Amino acid sequence: MCGSNRGFLGLVFLFALFGSLEAGRVDAQPTAARPAPASNEGCRSSAIAWQRRLIETFERWDDHGGGLGFSQSDNVLGVLANNEPQILEAYITMYEATRDAKYLIKAAAHGVSVLGHRDDFARRTDYSGHSNPVWSNRNPAYVRNDQLFPFSAESAWLSYPLAYFAYVVRREPALGEMEGPQGRRLGEIADWFVREVEKTIAYHNKDWHTDTTRRAPIGFYTTATDFRDAVGLRPGGIEPMNFQTSMGRLFVMMHLATSHRSYLVQARFLANFFLNDLSYSKDRDSYHWHYWPRAAYYKSWRQPHRNVEDVSHGGVSIDFMRLMYEHRLGSVGQPQMRRFANTFLKAIYRGRPGKFALTLNGQGVAGGRVRHLGYYAALSTTNRSIGTITRDNLEKLGLESTSAGSALMFVAIANQLKYLADPQDAARTAAGRAGLICS
């Protein structure tokens, strides 16, 4: 530990720690080295040791599952969609944090398996009697009468890391030439992922709606009009907020992967929809929102805006906002990001490791100890205190177990590594905003 100087080093120090790049690693762009004050060497050594511990923990947890995660599970009971996307996303983030291409090769293998479980590839028919490019679910907690139904949120969760993979691979031409699973080039796999995600998005277009009469146009999704057995969802009724923001994350990543403006437009419409629905807490300078949107066009038997969003679903929505802001895609600015960071600092986190509120307005007590850190860890780019809290929680409660216990823990470690790097590392400008290095 090194008090206020606690921080993280950039890739130049990781490479010094682990030696020369092995085969399969991709060289980072050279960056100017910054002289380290002699009095700061202890802090820097601590930071190197912390990064190494994070990587070793990630590897141990990954090995515990045989490196397969949940990629061999189907989604008939929702197992795939509720676990595998976080692991697959974390592999790609680990590549961005370490530049070790083995994580991208693993991500490619997992992504191929995830697509193999999609209804059309698995030759599985849903409630309509058709086999579509989606992952249907008949878990009785979500669907009545043993019917298979494809939820838009699960389509988004499973598709997002496929688009993320394509974005990263297409951004670096050398990666596209690397050999991946089944002897296929990573570039070829990335192109295939994009084509397949486009099919999944197109399937849900029938439930997409827009209102362009507003100063800031909005878009939103409703539940299929011909299905009546989704628990808590009304045919044709507007879907929960985390469904909307999950699709928003997907549109951001598809825009980044393809440069298609249509995805950017949809991302902005969903961002505007979400921002219009926020409640502002003046005393905390923070936001909270509700599981169900409060919009006037809300159609459901549930009373709108009764249930404040929980910390788990809220992390996905905040990550959507982070992506919009980080990539400068409009709709979201620094004041909004400051308030989202305050939601974590002043409402969710209770000031002690492992203690989190259940809801975004600070009510209740969340279980799961530190798993909720997953997506919130990336907010360290907005407020450096979140990086310190993430480290304290992981260090004291989260790294000693044999297994992760939650797929979100993989995201927490990957985001801790990615967003707390040396600001002089030009390959990751977002991490530079964190300022979390020894000075």
C-alpha atoms as one frame of an Amber mdcrd trajectory, in Angstrom:
protein
   0.000   0.000   0.000   1.109   3.522  -0.592  -1.728   5.755   0.620  -2.684
   8.518  -1.757   0.031   7.367  -4.139  -1.628   4.017  -4.623  -2.020   3.345
  -8.309  -1.300   1.372 -11.362   1.419   1.285 -13.933   1.090   1.130 -17.672
   2.027  -1.581 -20.050   5.665  -0.616 -20.019   5.856  -1.854 -16.443   3.815
  -4.987 -17.155   6.259  -5.885 -19.882   9.170  -5.257 -17.533   7.565  -7.611
 -15.050   6.696 -10.449 -17.370   9.709 -10.219 -19.667   9.727  -9.981 -23.420
   6.511 -10.465 -25.350   5.726 -14.079 -26.047   4.386 -15.438 -29.296   0.761
 -14.519 -29.526   1.195 -11.084 -27.997   0.718  -7.930 -30.036   3.203  -5.082
 -29.595   1.777  -1.886 -28.149   2.694   1.435 -29.711   5.815   2.880 -28.058
   5.167   5.565 -25.485   7.403   8.070 -23.821   8.715   6.876 -20.493   8.203
   9.137 -17.504  11.046   9.269 -14.967  10.005   7.917 -11.598  11.020   9.765
  -8.464  13.234   7.573  -6.295  10.908   8.107  -3.339   8.074   6.564  -5.295
   9.672   3.215  -6.115   7.839   1.446  -3.294   4.473   2.526  -4.641   5.399
   1.445  -8.140   6.531  -1.957  -6.930   3.250  -2.343  -5.081   1.309  -1.467
  -8.217   3.214  -4.052 -10.269   2.542  -6.702  -7.641  -1.158  -5.773  -7.593
  -1.484  -6.061 -11.363   0.251  -9.406 -11.287  -2.087 -10.630  -8.563  -5.137
  -9.595 -10.576  -3.910 -11.463 -13.641  -3.055 -14.566 -11.608  -6.506 -14.516
  -9.994  -8.225 -14.169 -13.350  -6.236 -17.125 -14.684  -6.996 -19.244 -11.620
 -10.716 -18.603 -11.866 -10.675 -19.267 -15.587  -8.772 -22.524 -15.111 -11.253
 -23.624 -12.431 -13.924 -23.827 -15.101 -11.584 -25.524 -17.527 -11.376 -22.299
 -19.493 -14.889 -22.934 -20.768 -16.914 -20.680 -18.510 -20.568 -21.260 -19.409
 -19.931 -21.464 -23.143 -21.037 -25.098 -23.264 -24.429 -24.336 -21.690 -27.511
 -23.638 -23.768 -30.010 -20.912 -22.933 -33.135 -23.024 -22.551 -33.191 -22.152
 -18.844 -31.312 -18.868 -19.213 -27.967 -20.209 -17.993 -25.989 -19.055 -21.021
 -27.330 -15.492 -21.155 -27.018 -14.867 -17.432 -23.388 -15.956 -17.117 -21.361
 -16.347 -20.305 -21.572 -12.757 -21.673 -19.632 -11.344 -18.719 -16.848 -13.911
 -19.078 -16.609 -13.406 -22.827 -16.562  -9.626 -22.408 -13.884  -9.918 -19.718
 -11.581 -11.870 -22.050 -11.671  -9.021 -24.554 -11.115  -6.400 -21.866  -8.178
  -8.450 -20.571  -6.646  -8.233 -24.027  -7.032  -4.454 -24.001  -5.475  -4.322
 -20.534  -2.526  -6.670 -21.116  -2.117  -6.844 -24.900  -1.915 -10.621 -24.570
  -3.706 -12.010 -27.624  -4.387 -15.354 -25.950  -7.436 -13.696 -24.412  -8.787
 -12.802 -27.848  -8.254 -16.359 -29.043 -10.203 -17.590 -26.022 -12.908 -15.022
 -26.726 -13.172 -16.243 -30.308 -13.631 -19.844 -29.166 -16.275 -18.843 -26.637
 -18.057 -16.662 -29.183 -18.229 -19.491 -31.712 -19.764 -21.708 -29.020 -22.271
 -19.023 -27.996 -23.492 -18.710 -31.579 -23.725 -22.477 -31.795 -26.374 -22.365
 -29.063 -28.508 -19.811 -30.915 -31.869 -21.177 -31.968 -31.182 -21.150 -35.698
 -27.849 -22.965 -35.366 -29.188 -25.354 -32.718 -32.325 -25.979 -34.811 -34.522
 -25.064 -31.863 -37.998 -23.627 -32.453 -39.549 -20.996 -30.184 -43.170 -20.246
 -29.263 -43.904 -19.194 -32.848 -42.848 -22.535 -34.286 -39.875 -20.951 -36.035
 -36.136 -21.189 -35.514 -34.796 -17.624 -35.352 -31.388 -15.934 -34.824 -32.005
 -15.532 -31.078 -31.496 -17.495 -27.842 -34.891 -18.569 -26.489 -35.593 -19.208
 -22.822 -38.324 -21.193 -21.023 -37.166 -20.815 -17.436 -40.409 -20.830 -15.392
 -39.180 -17.764 -13.494 -39.503 -15.814 -16.746 -41.924 -17.749 -18.957 -45.197
 -19.560 -18.272 -46.497 -22.779 -19.840 -43.079 -24.174 -20.809 -42.872 -21.929
 -23.876 -39.594 -20.848 -25.441 -39.372 -17.070 -25.798 -36.455 -14.851 -26.931
 -36.012 -11.841 -24.643 -34.463  -8.762 -26.225 -32.223  -8.249 -23.188 -30.724
 -11.718 -23.519 -30.161 -11.153 -27.237 -28.287  -7.978 -26.328 -26.237  -9.566
 -23.546 -25.080 -12.438 -25.737 -24.457 -10.304 -28.821 -22.569  -7.468 -27.146
 -19.246  -9.301 -26.609 -19.378 -10.604 -30.190 -19.572  -7.012 -31.430 -16.897
  -5.965 -28.923 -14.603  -8.673 -30.296 -15.178  -7.444 -33.848 -14.448  -3.844
 -32.842 -11.127  -4.719 -31.211  -9.958  -7.032 -33.994 -10.932  -4.683 -36.814
  -9.225  -1.783 -35.054  -5.831  -3.532 -35.221  -5.112  -5.111 -38.637  -2.381
  -7.374 -37.238  -4.937  -9.101 -35.053  -7.095  -9.998 -38.023  -4.302 -12.114
 -39.480  -3.793 -14.175 -36.334  -4.999 -17.759 -36.328  -7.929 -18.530 -34.059
 -10.177 -21.534 -33.389 -10.537 -24.160 -36.118  -7.698 -22.574 -38.067  -9.773
 -19.502 -38.915  -8.242 -16.040 -38.876  -9.504 -13.733 -36.140 -10.502 -11.228
 -38.817 -12.682 -13.823 -40.505 -14.318 -14.694 -37.198 -14.900 -11.005 -36.433
 -16.634 -10.503 -39.783 -18.821 -13.543 -39.130 -19.752 -12.277 -35.687 -20.869
  -8.952 -37.156 -23.053 -10.638 -39.771 -24.706 -12.826 -37.163 -25.293  -9.992
 -34.700 -26.940  -8.029 -37.496 -29.419 -10.902 -37.884 -30.228 -10.867 -34.171
 -30.803  -7.111 -34.189 -33.008  -7.398 -37.272 -35.182 -10.010 -35.534 -36.101
  -7.505 -32.809 -36.791  -4.627 -35.224 -40.512  -5.458 -35.152 -40.589  -4.317
 -31.519 -38.564  -1.095 -31.988 -40.355   2.273 -31.740 -39.244   5.885 -32.080
 -40.580   9.321 -31.262 -38.834  11.948 -33.389 -41.164  14.814 -32.458 -39.071
  15.602 -29.381 -36.114  17.948 -29.269 -34.015  14.902 -28.342 -35.593  11.988
 -30.270 -36.102   8.763 -28.346 -36.350   5.066 -29.145 -37.499   2.093 -27.103
 -38.489  -1.571 -27.282 -41.756  -3.297 -26.461 -42.554  -6.954 -25.836 -43.755
  -8.996 -28.814 -47.477  -8.453 -29.366 -48.157 -12.144 -30.063 -46.733 -13.589
 -26.828 -48.686 -13.576 -23.572 -46.689 -15.915 -21.362 -43.703 -13.758 -20.402
 -43.808 -13.274 -16.633 -44.343  -9.601 -15.774 -44.302  -8.430 -19.396 -47.390
  -7.315 -21.286 -47.793  -8.024 -25.035 -46.941  -4.775 -26.777 -45.976  -3.138
 -23.486 -42.783  -1.193 -23.037 -39.932  -3.307 -21.673 -37.906  -2.737 -18.472
 -35.164  -0.153 -18.507 -32.301  -2.638 -18.366 -33.673  -4.267 -21.544 -33.490
  -0.875 -23.270 -29.981   0.010 -22.099 -28.667  -3.475 -22.886 -29.707  -2.932
 -26.486 -28.121   0.507 -26.274 -24.746  -0.992 -25.347 -25.038  -3.343 -28.306
 -25.772  -0.499 -30.731 -22.748   1.439 -29.471 -20.444  -1.504 -30.057 -21.923
  -2.319 -33.461 -21.385   1.293 -34.508 -17.778   1.099 -33.351 -17.267  -2.221
 -35.143 -18.915  -1.235 -38.437 -19.032   2.614 -38.528 -22.667   2.294 -39.642
 -24.506   5.461 -38.681 -27.822   3.639 -38.207 -26.448   1.969 -35.079 -25.263
   5.313 -33.740 -28.715   6.801 -34.273 -30.360   3.953 -32.377 -27.817   4.236
 -29.568 -28.528   7.965 -29.245 -32.294   7.440 -29.291 -32.005   4.879 -26.475
 -29.625   7.118 -24.539 -32.118   9.981 -24.779 -34.918   7.663 -23.668 -32.904
   6.636 -20.619 -31.775  10.157 -19.721 -35.367  11.419 -19.921 -36.349   8.874
 -17.286 -33.738   9.683 -14.639 -34.523  11.063 -11.193 -32.011  13.519  -9.729
 -31.036  13.545  -6.050 -29.844  17.052  -5.243 -28.322  16.158  -1.886 -26.075
  13.524  -3.462 -25.747  15.116  -6.905 -26.597  11.642  -8.225 -29.125   9.811
 -10.352 -31.449   6.922  -9.786 -34.124   5.419 -11.954 -36.708   2.682 -11.856
 -36.940  -0.843 -13.176 -39.974   0.121 -15.225 -39.880   3.322 -17.302 -42.224
   6.081 -16.153 -42.971   7.451 -19.630 -46.501   8.499 -20.506 -46.711   5.786
 -23.166 -45.945   3.085 -20.601 -48.349   0.165 -20.995 -48.350  -2.513 -18.331
 -50.461  -3.848 -15.521 -47.672  -2.826 -13.142 -47.776   0.641 -11.632 -45.040
   2.553 -13.452 -41.964   3.717 -11.594 -42.766   1.934  -8.345 -39.604  -0.149
  -8.054 -36.264   1.671  -7.968 -33.673  -0.124 -10.104 -31.378  -2.577  -8.315
 -27.598  -2.304  -8.230 -27.046  -5.299 -10.517 -29.243  -4.182 -13.429 -28.159
  -0.585 -12.851 -24.550  -1.407 -13.651 -25.480  -2.319 -17.226 -27.298   0.985
 -17.734 -24.419   3.016 -16.344 -22.025   1.147 -18.598 -24.145   2.170 -21.577
 -23.687   5.794 -20.537 -19.945   5.266 -20.059 -19.615   3.881 -23.582 -21.486
   6.830 -25.073 -19.282   9.276 -23.173 -15.977   7.458 -23.602 -16.384   7.262
 -27.376 -17.825  10.783 -27.656 -21.018   9.649 -29.333 -23.246  12.441 -28.039
 -26.181  12.662 -25.600 -23.974  12.067 -22.519 -21.597  14.659 -21.065 -19.289
  15.121 -18.095 -22.042  16.382 -15.712 -24.069  13.219 -16.304 -21.044  10.988
 -15.761 -20.205  12.813 -12.514 -23.694  12.071 -11.229 -23.511   8.415 -12.236
 -20.211   8.150 -10.356 -21.894   9.739  -7.330 -24.644   7.136  -7.562 -22.004
   4.557  -6.768 -20.030   6.628  -4.265 -22.890   8.175  -2.304 -25.824   5.776
  -2.704 -24.572   2.285  -3.509 -21.295   1.881  -1.622 -21.722   1.789   2.160
 -18.167   2.772   3.032 -16.895  -0.688   3.960 -15.671  -3.562   1.752 -18.497
  -5.849   0.729 -21.263  -3.461   1.828 -23.544  -2.236  -0.950 -27.081  -0.912
  -1.095 -29.658  -2.951  -2.949 -31.110  -0.083  -4.974 -29.685   2.944  -6.739
 -31.199   5.373  -4.223 -29.322   3.724  -1.357 -32.047   1.480   0.048 -31.709
  -2.106   1.260 -28.655  -4.345   1.401 -27.317  -6.186  -1.639 -26.017  -9.723
  -1.390 -23.110 -11.076  -3.375 -20.461  -9.061  -1.491 -18.167  -7.678  -4.190
 -19.615  -9.050  -7.416 -21.475  -5.784  -7.991 -18.191  -4.039  -8.697 -18.118
  -5.430 -12.251 -19.344  -2.563 -14.422 -18.971   0.164 -11.801 -15.187  -0.349
 -11.790 -15.022   1.380 -15.186 -16.371   4.577 -13.599 -12.871   5.175 -12.267
 -12.347   7.140 -15.487 -14.786   9.683 -14.033 -13.852   9.564 -10.349 -10.562
   8.082  -9.178 -12.039   7.184  -5.780 -13.996   4.388  -7.439 -10.748   2.764
  -8.521  -9.478   2.865  -4.949 -12.736   1.373  -3.641 -12.605  -1.348  -6.266
  -9.079  -2.260  -5.265  -9.900  -2.290  -1.553 -12.908  -4.558  -2.084 -11.126
  -6.970  -4.398  -8.039  -7.082  -2.211  -9.868  -7.734   1.048 -12.753  -9.915
  -0.096 -12.574 -10.982  -3.692  -9.349 -12.691  -4.742  -8.662 -15.653  -2.479
 -11.412 -18.023  -3.595 -10.771 -20.921  -5.954 -13.585 -19.845  -8.261 -15.061
 -16.474  -9.137 -18.469 -17.206  -7.624 -20.036 -14.814 -10.139 -19.288 -14.097
 -13.768 -19.330 -10.389 -12.921 -16.120 -10.871 -10.940 -14.285 -11.522 -14.217
 -15.542  -8.130 -15.435 -14.438  -6.475 -12.189 -10.859  -7.718 -12.524 -10.628
  -6.932 -16.235 -11.984  -3.404 -15.745  -9.661  -2.828 -12.792  -6.700  -3.661
 -15.021  -7.896  -1.740 -18.066  -9.003   1.516 -16.481  -6.257   2.017 -13.933
  -3.308   2.109 -16.286  -0.629   4.682 -16.974  -2.187   7.840 -18.499   0.775
   8.085 -20.884  -0.282   4.855 -22.570  -1.739   6.234 -25.794  -3.317   2.881
 -26.641  -5.901   3.445 -23.919  -6.795   7.095 -23.639  -9.839   6.327 -21.506
  -7.586   4.857 -18.844  -5.609   8.071 -18.903  -8.523   9.984 -17.448  -8.350
   7.912 -14.284  -5.099   9.454 -13.085  -4.512   6.459 -10.863  -0.765   6.098
 -10.986   1.997   6.758  -8.531   3.100  10.375  -8.785
